[in-house]
Amino acid sequence: MAENNSEDKKPLGSQKRRSATPGNGFQGWLVIGLVIALISIYFLSKTHVLPKIDQTKFEQMVLNKEISKLAILKGKEVVEITLKKEFLGNYKSELSEQPNAVVNQNAGPHFEKEITSTDAFVAELNDLQKDIPRAERVHATAEERYGILEFLMGPGFFILFFVAIYFMFFRMGGAGGPGGQIFNIGRSKATLFDGDAKVKTTFKDVAGLDEAKEEIEEIVEFLKTPKKFTDLGGKIPKGALLVGPPGTGKTLLARAVAGEAGVPFFSLSGSDFVEMFVGVGAARVRDLFKQAKEKAPCIIFIDEIDAVGRSRGRGAMPGSNDERENTLNSLLVEMDGFGTDSGIIIMAATNRPDVLDPALLRPGRFDRTISVDKPDIIGREAIFKVHLKPLKLAADIDPKELSAQTPGFAGAEIANVCNEAALIAARRNKTAVDMHDFQEAMDRVIGGLEKKNKLISPEEKKIVAYHEAGHAVAGWFLEHANPLVKVTIVPRGVAALGYAQYLPKEQFLYRTEQLIDEMCVTLGGRVSEDIIFGKISTGAQNDLERITKLAYSMVTVYGMNDKLGNVSFYDSKGGDGYNFNKPYSEQTAREIDEEARKIIASAYERTRALLSDKQDKLEILAQELLVREVLFQSDLERLIGPRPFEQLTTYQEFTRNEDKKAAELEKANKEAEEALPAS
């Protein structure tokens, strides 16, 4: 798996979405403003209150000539009273009794009085002022108050309320966008790549996955030239499931299909169907396929489909309504519901095929299961070539050698190694990335960050040195052990105080003697501590965990034990979800424990005998480690002699085969030239 660092660096989320509504931020601020307005109306309606006076107080004000203005509010049967400035001090206490009142102390109005009718009030006012000269009398005027506040407190409140509801429920956000969008919650969250938003990744950007690419390219050809296949009676496959470990390039392959096919491409995750509301997942499935039928021919890609495609009934309580199962049922119906000539192909990716429902994997839904495994040495070389292109490299960089030193690495890990190497070189102000930078990058990816400042006592450092030397010596003198690359006592990662790195041969079948030798190498550290110090430490915790799993696997999985025979209790399909019992008796369980302990004890005694015989070489390596901290394979050959067994690494075998093929080709060409008649 590899990908060019070109213009297609933008993440999927940055591409144009099908249902994204422009201006979502503006609509959100608009709703916030409406809410603030409604709250303000509420508080203003509570605060815009004038102090009320009774008839006696009003008559006193009129007779004392304290009023400058009387305003009768139409339709409210209320008169507002404005006092003269020189008399405001007489009513200071009444005005301050209501702290919430909105009163302009200078302009007024200051008080209000309820009236029965306008005519009755005017007649009463004239009667009170009959003894007051006409020039000094106060007259009442009718006024109509209908400002913004009165509007908001009246019909404006309901208008704003319904506008807010409209934006919140009908306009705010896209399908499943900000705010939840209640009436669109059942809409699919799939991202559509079409038109200007086409993916730029192609099959040229994918390396190390030749077999998977062939299968995928055929699907693309189905979409481009379907007549080529239908003329022979063939049918376009409905679905392809990409299965493989994390980081191997499943999603990258799907993106390459999107870039090559030239058809609309719907991309989403299995978790996009999951929602807290009942029935939403099934609704989103139906909406997704409805959109796909409108855009056919097209491709639907569901990443991490195990989030919604787990086996039904597993882990569910009897009688419960599992929303995930309803979503899966809807997906199963839709995948088997459209015609074979509709031009819709379903692609999905997962690293957990064992948990998927069998109905999802049957032909007619996912017709093809494409394995995307970790690349071999040839695939890793191709991936390295892709990721090395943007780097400034030194002359000693060989992609083939890098691929040989990274067995078991997935494409994502190779990309990480290349990036780490470039960062290390830049940190050291180099003009090019050399092999030493790649070695350190591999160490960092495998063992973690180097802890240069980690304080280790001399006694602990000595224990670590003899522990790692025990691993190295045991692996050096055991025939089926993997070739050693280097051994170090430099602390790395969280708890690793040192480690020995081997270059395992790329093979798929292991014999019993190979597993036993591997177990002895793993026990070399614990045995070395026991021989040298007569005591043991906690440093072998990870080693013991590995050999325990290996011993139990030899007995219960691979049938490599004479007493229990050729039996395997490993369930490759993960069980049916309801089996809570072991598939063997208590007596058999006791025998399994006994045989596993016998295997470990036998390997321990074998390792002890080997290291006791080679104790002088153990001392040499440990003392050298205490001085240099890192030893390579060439150092071991210099210190303790060449390895007594010739075991070629995968790289050496690959190189030897390449040289052999080149020699045969050269010989064939020479014979062909000699066979040609002389001109």
C-alpha positions in Angstrom: 0.0 0.0 0.0 1.4 3.4 -0.9 0.2 6.7 -2.0 1.9 9.6 -3.8 2.3 12.9 -1.9 0.6 14.9 -4.6 -2.5 17.0 -5.0 -4.7 14.3 -3.6 -3.5 15.1 0.0 -6.8 16.6 1.1 -8.6 14.3 3.5 -11.9 12.8 2.5 -13.8 15.1 4.8 -12.5 18.1 2.9 -14.2 17.1 -0.3 -17.5 18.5 -1.5 -20.5 16.9 0.3 -23.7 16.1 -1.5 -26.1 17.7 0.9 -24.0 20.4 2.5 -26.1 23.6 2.9 -24.1 26.8 2.4 -24.3 29.3 5.2 -24.9 26.9 8.1 -22.8 29.2 10.3 -25.0 32.2 9.4 -28.2 30.3 10.2 -26.8 29.2 13.5 -26.0 32.8 14.5 -29.5 33.7 13.3 -31.1 31.2 15.6 -29.0 32.4 18.5 -30.1 35.9 17.8 -33.7 34.9 17.9 -33.3 33.2 21.2 -31.7 36.3 22.7 -34.5 38.4 21.3 -37.2 36.2 22.9 -35.4 36.3 26.2 -35.1 40.1 26.0 -38.8 40.4 25.2 -39.6 38.4 28.3 -37.5 40.5 30.6 -38.5 43.8 29.0 -42.2 42.9 29.4 -41.4 42.4 33.1 -39.5 45.6 33.5 -41.4 48.2 31.5 -43.8 49.1 34.3 -44.7 52.6 35.6 -45.6 53.2 39.2 -49.4 53.4 39.6 -51.2 56.1 41.6 -54.8 56.2 43.0 -57.5 58.8 42.4 -56.6 60.8 45.6 -52.9 61.2 44.6 -53.9 62.1 41.1 -56.3 64.8 42.3 -53.6 66.2 44.6 -51.2 66.4 41.6 -53.7 68.2 39.5 -54.7 70.7 42.1 -51.0 71.4 43.0 -50.3 72.0 39.3 -47.5 69.4 39.3 -48.4 67.7 36.0 -46.8 68.8 32.7 -48.4 66.2 30.4 -51.2 63.7 30.4 -51.2 61.0 27.6 -54.2 58.7 27.2 -53.1 55.5 25.6 -55.6 54.3 23.0 -57.1 50.9 23.6 -55.4 50.4 27.0 -57.6 52.6 29.3 -54.4 53.9 30.9 -53.2 57.5 31.2 -49.5 58.2 31.6 -48.5 61.1 33.8 -45.4 63.3 33.3 -44.4 65.6 36.2 -42.8 68.9 36.0 -39.1 68.8 36.8 -39.3 71.0 39.8 -41.7 68.6 41.5 -39.8 65.3 40.9 -38.2 65.6 44.3 -41.5 65.4 46.0 -42.1 61.8 44.7 -38.6 60.5 44.9 -39.6 57.7 47.3 -42.5 56.6 45.1 -40.3 56.4 42.1 -37.6 54.4 43.9 -40.0 51.9 45.4 -40.0 50.0 42.1 -36.4 49.4 41.1 -37.5 47.4 38.0 -39.4 50.3 36.6 -38.1 51.9 33.4 -38.5 55.6 34.2 -36.8 58.5 32.5 -36.4 60.9 35.5 -36.1 63.9 33.2 -38.6 63.4 30.4 -41.0 61.0 31.9 -43.6 59.6 31.9 -43.3 59.0 35.6 -46.7 57.5 36.7 -49.7 55.9 35.2 -53.4 55.7 36.3 -56.1 53.4 35.2 -59.3 55.0 33.8 -62.7 53.6 32.9 -63.1 55.6 29.6 -61.5 58.5 27.8 -64.6 60.7 27.9 -65.2 60.1 31.7 -61.6 60.9 32.4 -61.6 64.2 30.4 -64.8 65.3 32.1 -63.3 64.5 35.5 -60.2 66.4 34.7 -62.1 69.5 33.6 -64.1 69.4 36.8 -61.0 69.3 38.9 -59.5 72.3 37.1 -62.5 74.5 37.0 -61.0 76.9 39.7 -57.6 76.9 38.0 -56.9 79.6 35.4 -57.2 78.3 31.8 -53.6 79.1 31.0 -52.3 77.0 33.8 -54.5 74.0 33.2 -53.1 70.6 31.9 -54.8 68.9 29.0 -55.0 65.2 28.2 -54.0 64.1 24.7 -54.8 60.7 23.1 -51.7 58.8 21.9 -51.2 55.5 20.0 -48.2 53.6 21.3 -47.2 50.9 18.9 -43.3 50.8 18.9 -41.0 47.9 18.4 -41.3 46.8 22.0 -45.1 46.7 21.8 -44.8 44.8 18.5 -42.4 42.2 20.0 -44.6 41.8 23.0 -47.6 41.2 20.8 -47.8 39.5 17.4 -44.0 39.8 16.9 -43.4 37.3 19.6 -45.3 34.6 17.7 -43.7 35.6 14.4 -40.2 35.2 15.9 -41.2 32.0 17.6 -42.3 30.3 14.3 -39.3 31.7 12.4 -37.0 30.1 15.0 -38.8 26.8 14.7 -38.6 26.9 11.0 -34.8 27.4 10.9 -34.2 24.9 13.7 -36.2 22.1 12.1 -36.2 22.7 8.4 -33.2 24.7 7.4 -30.4 24.3 9.9 -27.6 22.1 8.7 -27.4 19.4 6.0 -28.4 15.8 6.4 -27.2 14.9 9.9 -25.4 18.2 10.0 -25.1 20.7 12.9 -28.1 20.9 15.1 -29.3 17.4 14.5 -32.0 18.4 11.9 -34.9 16.4 13.2 -36.8 16.0 9.9 -33.6 15.0 8.0 -32.1 12.7 10.5 -32.9 9.7 8.4 -30.9 11.0 5.4 -27.7 9.2 4.5 -24.4 10.7 5.6 -22.5 9.4 2.6 -20.0 11.7 0.9 -20.5 11.8 -2.9 -17.4 12.2 -5.0 -18.6 13.3 -8.4 -17.9 16.1 -10.9 -15.4 18.6 -9.5 -15.0 16.6 -6.3 -13.6 13.5 -8.0 -10.8 11.6 -6.2 -7.4 12.0 -7.8 -6.0 8.7 -6.5 -5.4 6.1 -9.2 -4.0 2.6 -9.4 -0.6 4.1 -10.1 -0.6 5.3 -6.5 -1.2 1.8 -5.1 1.9 -0.5 -4.8 2.5 -3.9 -3.3 -1.0 -5.2 -3.8 -0.8 -6.7 -7.2 -3.3 -9.5 -6.7 -5.9 -7.3 -5.0 -5.4 -4.7 -7.7 -6.2 -7.2 -10.4 -9.5 -8.1 -8.8 -10.4 -4.4 -8.3 -9.4 -3.4 -11.8 -11.8 -6.0 -13.1 -14.6 -4.4 -11.2 -13.7 -1.0 -12.7 -13.7 -2.5 -16.1 -17.2 -3.9 -15.4 -18.4 -0.3 -14.9 -16.5 1.1 -17.9 -17.4 -1.6 -20.5 -20.2 -3.7 -19.1 -21.2 -4.9 -22.6 -17.9 -6.8 -22.9 -19.1 -9.1 -20.1 -22.9 -9.1 -20.5 -22.5 -10.2 -24.2 -21.1 -13.5 -22.9 -23.9 -13.9 -20.4 -22.0 -12.7 -17.4 -23.4 -10.5 -14.7 -21.8 -7.6 -13.0 -20.8 -8.6 -9.4 -22.9 -6.8 -6.8 -20.3 -6.4 -4.1 -16.6 -6.8 -3.1 -15.4 -7.1 0.5 -11.8 -6.0 1.2 -10.4 -8.0 4.1 -7.0 -7.5 5.7 -5.1 -6.3 8.8 -5.0 -2.5 9.6 -2.8 -0.4 7.5 -2.6 -2.7 4.5 -4.3 -0.3 2.1 -8.0 -1.3 1.9 -9.3 2.3 2.0 -6.6 3.4 -0.4 -7.7 0.7 -2.9 -11.3 2.0 -2.6 -10.1 5.5 -3.3 -8.2 4.3 -6.3 -11.4 2.7 -7.6 -13.1 6.0 -7.2 -10.4 7.8 -9.2 -10.3 5.2 -11.9 -13.9 4.3 -12.5 -15.1 7.8 -13.4 -18.5 7.2 -11.9 -20.2 8.6 -8.8 -18.6 7.3 -5.6 -20.5 7.2 -2.3 -18.1 6.9 0.7 -19.2 6.4 4.3 -18.3 4.5 7.5 -20.3 1.7 9.1 -20.7 3.9 12.2 -22.6 6.5 10.1 -25.6 4.3 10.3 -25.6 4.2 14.1 -27.8 6.7 15.9 -29.4 6.9 19.2 -32.9 7.1 17.7 -34.8 3.9 16.8 -35.1 3.2 13.1 -32.6 5.9 12.0 -30.0 3.4 10.8 -32.5 1.5 8.6 -33.8 4.8 7.2 -30.3 5.9 6.3 -29.6 2.7 4.5 -32.8 3.1 2.4 -31.9 6.7 1.6 -28.4 5.7 0.6 -29.6 3.2 -1.9 -32.2 5.6 -3.2 -29.6 8.1 -4.0 -27.3 5.5 -5.5 -30.1 4.3 -7.9 -30.5 7.9 -9.1 -26.8 8.2 -9.8 -26.3 4.7 -11.3 -23.9 3.4 -12.5 -22.0 4.2 -9.2 -20.1 2.7 -6.4 -20.9 2.6 -2.7 -18.0 2.2 -0.3 -18.7 1.3 3.4 -15.5 1.5 5.5 -15.4 -0.6 8.7 -18.5 -2.4 7.9 -18.2 -4.6 11.0 -19.7 -1.6 13.0 -23.1 -2.5 11.5 -22.6 -5.9 10.0 -21.9 -8.0 13.1 -23.6 -11.4 13.4 -27.2 -11.1 14.5 -28.0 -12.5 17.9 -24.5 -12.3 19.2 -24.5 -10.6 22.6 -28.1 -9.5 22.4 -30.5 -10.2 25.2 -33.5 -12.4 24.4 -36.5 -10.3 23.5 -34.6 -7.1 23.1 -34.9 -4.8 20.1 -31.4 -4.3 18.7 -31.2 -1.2 16.6 -28.0 -2.5 14.9 -29.7 -5.7 13.8 -32.6 -3.7 12.3 -30.0 -1.6 10.3 -28.3 -4.8 9.2 -31.6 -6.3 8.1 -32.3 -3.2 6.0 -28.8 -3.4 4.5 -29.3 -7.1 3.6 -32.6 -6.4 1.9 -31.3 -3.4 -0.1 -28.2 -5.3 -1.3 -30.3 -8.1 -2.6 -33.2 -5.9 -3.8 -31.9 -4.1 -6.9 -31.5 -5.7 -10.3 -28.2 -7.0 -11.6 -28.2 -4.5 -14.4 -28.6 -1.5 -12.2 -24.9 -0.7 -12.3 -24.5 -0.3 -8.5 -21.5 -2.0 -6.9 -21.0 -2.3 -3.1 -17.5 -2.2 -1.8 -16.8 -2.6 1.9 -13.6 -2.9 4.1 -13.0 -4.6 7.4 -10.2 -6.1 9.5 -12.7 -8.3 11.4 -14.3 -10.7 8.9 -14.8 -13.3 11.6 -17.6 -11.2 13.3 -19.6 -10.5 10.1 -23.0 -12.0 9.7 -23.0 -15.0 7.3 -25.9 -13.6 5.4 -23.8 -10.6 4.5 -21.1 -12.7 2.9 -23.2 -14.9 0.7 -23.0 -14.7 -3.1 -25.5 -12.2 -4.4 -24.5 -9.6 -1.8 -20.7 -9.7 -1.5 -19.8 -11.9 -4.4 -16.1 -11.4 -3.9 -13.9 -11.4 -0.8 -10.6 -9.8 -1.7 -7.7 -10.4 0.7 -5.5 -7.4 1.3 -2.6 -9.0 3.3 0.6 -7.6 4.5 3.1 -7.3 1.6 5.9 -9.7 1.0 9.5 -8.6 0.2 8.7 -7.7 -3.4 5.6 -5.8 -2.4 7.4 -3.9 0.3 10.1 -2.9 -2.2 7.4 -1.5 -4.5 5.9 0.4 -1.6 9.2 1.8 -0.5 9.8 3.1 -4.0 6.6 5.0 -3.9 7.2 6.6 -0.5 10.9 7.3 -1.3 10.1 9.5 -4.3 9.5 12.7 -2.5 12.6 12.3 -0.2 16.1 13.5 -0.9 18.1 10.3 -0.6 21.7 9.5 -0.2 23.5 7.2 -2.7 23.5 4.2 -0.4 19.7 3.8 -0.1 18.5 0.6 -1.7 14.7 -0.1 -1.5 15.3 -3.8 -1.8 17.5 -3.8 1.3 15.0 -1.7 3.2 12.2 -4.1 2.3 14.3 -7.0 3.6 14.8 -5.3 7.0 11.1 -4.6 7.5 9.4 -8.1 7.5 5.8 -8.0 8.6 5.5 -4.3 8.0 2.2 -3.0 6.5 2.1 -0.2 4.0 1.1 2.4 6.7 4.2 1.3 8.8 6.5 1.7 5.8 5.1 5.2 5.2 5.8 5.9 8.8 9.4 4.6 8.5 10.1 6.9 5.5 8.6 9.9 7.2 10.5 9.3 10.5 13.8 8.8 8.6 13.2 12.2 6.9 12.5 13.9 10.2 15.6 12.4 11.9 17.8 13.6 9.0 16.3 17.1 9.2 16.8 17.1 12.9 20.5 16.5 12.3 20.7 19.1 9.6 21.6 16.6 6.9 21.2 17.4 3.2 20.0 13.8 2.3 18.4 10.9 4.1 21.0 8.1 4.5 20.8 4.4 5.6 21.6 5.3 9.3 18.5 7.5 9.4 16.3 4.6 8.1 17.9 2.2 10.7 16.9 4.6 13.5 13.5 5.1 12.1 12.9 1.3 12.0 14.1 1.0 15.6 11.7 3.8 16.6 8.7 2.1 14.8 9.6 -1.3 16.3 10.8 -0.5 19.8 9.5 3.0 20.4 11.2 6.3 21.2 14.8 6.0 22.5 15.0 7.0 26.2 18.5 8.6 26.3 17.9 10.3 29.6 16.4 7.3 31.4 18.2 6.8 34.7 19.3 3.1 35.1 21.5 2.0 37.9 24.7 0.1 37.0 23.3 -3.0 38.6 20.2 -2.9 36.4 22.2 -2.1 33.3 24.4 -5.2 34.0 21.3 -7.4 34.3 19.9 -6.1 31.1 23.2 -6.7 29.3 23.4 -10.3 30.4 19.7 -10.8 29.6 20.0 -9.5 26.0 23.3 -11.4 25.6 21.5 -14.6 26.5 19.0 -14.0 23.8 21.8 -13.3 21.3 23.9 -16.4 22.1 20.9 -18.7 22.2 19.8 -17.5 18.8 23.3 -17.7 17.4 23.9 -21.4 18.2 20.4 -22.8 17.5 19.8 -24.0 14.0 16.2 -22.9 13.4 16.5 -19.6 15.1 16.0 -16.4 13.0 19.2 -14.6 12.0 20.2 -11.8 14.4 20.2 -8.2 13.2 21.4 -6.4 16.3 21.2 -6.4 20.1 21.0 -3.3 22.2 20.6 -2.3 25.8 19.4 1.3 25.0 16.0 1.8 26.7 13.1 2.3 24.2 9.4 2.8 24.5 7.5 2.6 27.8 9.2 -0.3 29.6 11.7 -1.9 27.2 15.2 -1.6 28.7 16.8 -3.4 25.7 15.9 -5.8 22.9 17.4 -8.2 20.4 16.2 -7.7 16.8 16.0 -10.7 14.4 15.2 -11.0 10.7 12.5 -13.6 10.5 12.2 -15.7 7.3 9.0 -15.1 5.5 7.2 -18.4 5.7 3.7 -19.7 6.4 4.4 -23.2 7.8 6.4 -23.9 10.9 7.7 -27.3 12.1 7.8 -28.4 15.7 11.6 -28.0 16.0 11.3 -24.4 14.7 8.8 -23.5 17.3 10.9 -25.2 20.1 14.1 -23.3 18.9 12.1 -20.0 19.0 10.9 -20.8 22.5 14.5 -21.5 23.6 15.7 -18.2 22.1 12.9 -16.4 24.0 13.9 -18.1 27.3 17.6 -17.1 26.8 17.3 -13.9 28.8 15.8 -15.6 31.9 18.2 -18.5 31.7 21.2 -16.1 31.4 20.1 -14.2 34.5 19.8 -17.5 36.4 23.2 -18.8 35.4 25.2 -15.5 36.0 23.5 -14.1 39.0 21.7 -17.1 40.5 18.6 -14.9 40.7 15.9 -13.8 38.3 14.2 -10.4 37.7 11.0 -9.2 36.2 12.6 -8.3 32.9 11.4 -11.6 31.3 7.7 -10.8 31.7 7.1 -10.3 28.0 9.2 -13.3 27.1 7.3 -15.6 29.5 4.0 -14.3 28.0 5.1 -15.2 24.5 6.3 -18.7 25.3 3.2 -19.5 27.4 1.0 -18.6 24.4 3.2 -20.6 22.1 3.2 -23.7 24.3 -0.6 -23.7 24.7 -1.0 -23.2 21.0 1.3 -26.2 20.2 -1.0 -28.3 22.5 -4.5 -27.0 21.8 -4.3 -25.5 18.3 -1.6 -27.2 16.2 -1.9 -30.8 17.6 1.9 -31.0 18.3 1.7 -33.0 21.5 1.9 -36.8 21.6 -0.3 -37.2 24.7 -3.3 -35.2 23.5 -2.8 -36.2 19.9 -4.0 -34.6 16.7 -6.8 -32.4 18.2 -7.4 -28.6 17.9 -9.7 -26.7 20.1 -9.4 -23.4 18.1 -12.6 -22.1 16.7 -11.6 -20.1 13.5 -15.2 -18.9 13.1 -15.5 -17.3 16.5 -18.3 -19.6 17.9 -22.0 -18.9 17.8 -22.1 -16.5 20.7 -24.0 -18.7 23.1 -21.3 -21.4 23.9 -20.1 -20.6 27.4 -18.4 -24.0 28.0 -15.0 -25.3 27.0 -15.1 -27.9 24.3 -13.1 -30.3 26.5 -13.5 -31.9 30.0 -11.8 -30.9 33.2 -9.5 -33.9 32.9 -8.4 -32.7 29.4 -7.9 -29.2 30.7 -5.6 -30.6 33.4 -3.6 -32.5 30.8 -3.3 -29.4 28.6 -1.8 -27.5 31.5 0.6 -30.3 32.3 1.8 -30.8 28.7 2.3 -27.0 28.2 4.4 -26.9 31.4 6.4 -29.9 30.2 7.2 -28.2 26.9 8.3 -25.0 28.6 10.4 -26.9 31.2 12.1 -28.9 28.5 12.9 -25.8 26.5 14.2 -24.1 29.6 16.6 -27.0 30.4 17.8 -27.2 26.8 18.5 -23.4 26.9 20.3 -23.7 30.2 22.5 -26.5 28.9 23.4 -24.5 25.8 24.2 -21.2 27.7 26.2 -23.1 30.3 28.3 -24.6 27.6 28.7 -21.2 25.9 29.1 -19.1 29.1 32.5 -17.7 27.9 30.9 -16.3 24.8 28.0 -15.0 27.0 30.5 -13.1 29.1 32.2 -11.6 26.1 29.0 -10.3 24.5 27.6 -8.9 27.8 30.8 -7.0 28.6 30.9 -5.6 25.1 27.3 -4.5 25.4 28.1 -2.7 28.6 30.7 -0.7 26.7 29.1 -0.1 23.3 25.4 -0.6 24.1 24.6 -1.7 20.5 26.0 -4.8 18.7 25.3 -5.8 15.1 25.6 -9.2 13.4 29.1 -8.4 12.2 30.1 -7.7 15.8 28.9 -11.1 16.9 30.9 -12.8 14.1 34.0 -10.9 15.3 33.5 -11.6 19.0 32.2 -15.2 19.1 32.9 -16.5 15.7 30.7 -17.2 12.6 27.4 -18.9 13.1 27.7 -22.7 12.8 24.5 -22.9 10.7 24.1 -21.3 7.2 20.6 -20.0 7.1 19.9 -17.6 4.4 17.6 -14.7 5.1 14.7 -13.9 2.8 16.7 -11.0 1.4 19.7 -13.3 0.7 17.5 -15.9 -0.9 15.7 -13.3 -3.0 19.1 -11.7 -4.1 20.5 -15.2 -4.9 17.5 -16.1 -7.0 17.6 -12.7 -8.8 21.3 -13.3 -9.6 20.5 -16.8 -10.8 17.7 -15.6 -13.0 20.0 -12.9 -14.5 22.8 -15.5 -15.1 20.3 -17.9 -16.8 19.0 -15.1 -19.0 22.4 -14.0 -20.0 23.4 -17.6 -20.9 20.2 -18.0 -23.0 20.9 -14.7 -24.8 24.5 -15.8 -25.5 23.3 -19.2 -26.8 20.8 -17.5 -29.0 23.4 -15.2 -30.5 25.7 -18.1 -31.2 22.9 -20.0 -32.9 22.4 -17.2 -35.4 24.0 -17.8 -38.8 27.0 -15.6 -39.6 26.1 -12.7 -41.9 
